[in-house]
């Protein structure tokens, strides 16, 4: 894989299978890179699919800490970029349940990081890195140090302590965004793109079979990739289906949405 940045997430989907197949939960794994949005279908128990699909990739992977992605990272493998939205979410849950002043402080400091990102939006990677080093790094460093100081003051079994430990475990893996303008503070690009799957599962409830799940993953891939490239999925797919039979296989790239222009 020649790409340098990969965003990855996953969502559960129910399957209703014949007796010859195993029923229950499956995962739709979402891969987003610069030019294409891919989705893969896999059973929920094995953790090998994301690793096998991304075999050989040695760039950066934005991920949410899901254990099934761990095989992507390590020596001579990809680098992990953590998601600060998942860090923030832990503290939002604590604050909403307990009204914790510490949780509120963390939420407000993370909001300061996002204010810098709002200012950085639309700038070049080099400009984003400079801005982050100047304005975001002091906030990030202080937040990490401040949480270290708060942790010994509270019971280690509380949800707040769990949230702080989670944050302190993930923030070192998020730090690279401060010096690399190609990276993001969170994985929201990927998280947002997987919402249609969650919404769809609420409407149609389940996939009919494992084969149906794989077909759905293909359909989601085509539709979301077209949308990502500013192409109307219905118009593009209608055109492709009427031309693909007569198109030379060694020129299939010409049919991709990033190469397609409406007639």
Secondary structure by P-SEA (a helix, b strand, c coil): ccccbbbbbbbbbbbbbccccccccccbbbbbcccbbbbbbbccccccaaaaaaccccccccccccccccccccccbbbbbbbaaaaaaaaaaaaaacccaaaaaaaaaaaaaaaaaaaaccccaaaaaaaaacccaaaaaaaaaaaaaaccccccccaaaaaaaaaaacccccccccccccccccaaaaaaaaaaaaaaaaaccccccaaaaaaaaaaaaaaaaaaaacccaaaaaaaaaaccccccccccccccccccccc
